[in-house]
Amino acid sequence: MRKSGYRNSPDMRYLRLVHLLDAQKRKELMIIYGDNGIAPGESNGVTKLLEKAKHRIWMHPHRSEGDPRSREAVASMRALIQSC
């Protein structure tokens, strides 16, 4: 990507939210959230990033709106985001 001229901001940070959907821990729902504006080494940087993610990530069923698994996955991820 750097060869193509793409560069990350030095204050870019990523947050990975994972929710295991089954008891065997074989199915997971993952969101990777990226944002900038948090200085490297900032003492409460993770907390700030998590607060931004809570307000900016919106989950809703897409194609299979009537599928109970889709509704369950969305509800699980909303709960995960709010519990952090």
N, C-alpha and C positions, 0 to 999 in steps of 0.2 A: 504494500500500500504506500510505503514511503517513496518507492520509485515512481509512483504515479503522482506524487506531490501532496499526498494526504498526511497531515500532521495532527496529532492530538494536542489539545491545550495542556500545558504543564499542570493545570489544576483540575484536570478531568479525573473523575472517580467513578467506580462502578460498584453496584450493590447486587448481590445475587440472592434472590428469595426463592426458597425451595420448600415445597410441601409434599410429603409422601402420602399418596392417596390410598394405599392398601396396607394391610397388616404385614404382608411379606416384604414391604418396602421395595417393591419392584417397579411400581408406577409412581412417577413424580410429575409435579407441575412446577415449572421453573420460569421465573421472570428475571431477566438481567436488565437493570436500570442504570443508566449512565447520566451524569450531570457534571457541570463544571461550576466553578465559583467557590470551591472549598480548597483552601491552601494546603499544600503538603505539610504534614505534621501537625495540623490543627487539632487541638486536644479533643474537641467534640465534633470532629468532622463526620464520623460515622453516624452520630445522632442526627446531625443536620441533614445528611444525605437521606437517612431513613424518613425523616419528617417530610422532606421534599417528595419522596417516593409515595408516601401515604396520600398526599394531596394531589399528585399528578397521575397516578396509575388508575385507570378506570377499566374494570372488567365487566364484560357482558357476553352472553351467549351469542355466537355468530351464526353458523349455518344450521346447526341442529338445535334450534331453540326449544323444540318440544322434547328433545332427548334428555331424560333425567340425569344421565352422566354429565352432560354439558352443564346443566344447572348446578349439579353437585360440585363440579370442578370450579366453577365461578364462585360459588358460595364459599368453598374451601379457601380459595386464594384471597377473597375479600377478608375473610376471618384472619388469615395469616398476616396480611398487610396491617390490619388494625391491631393485631396482638403484639406487634413488634414495638 
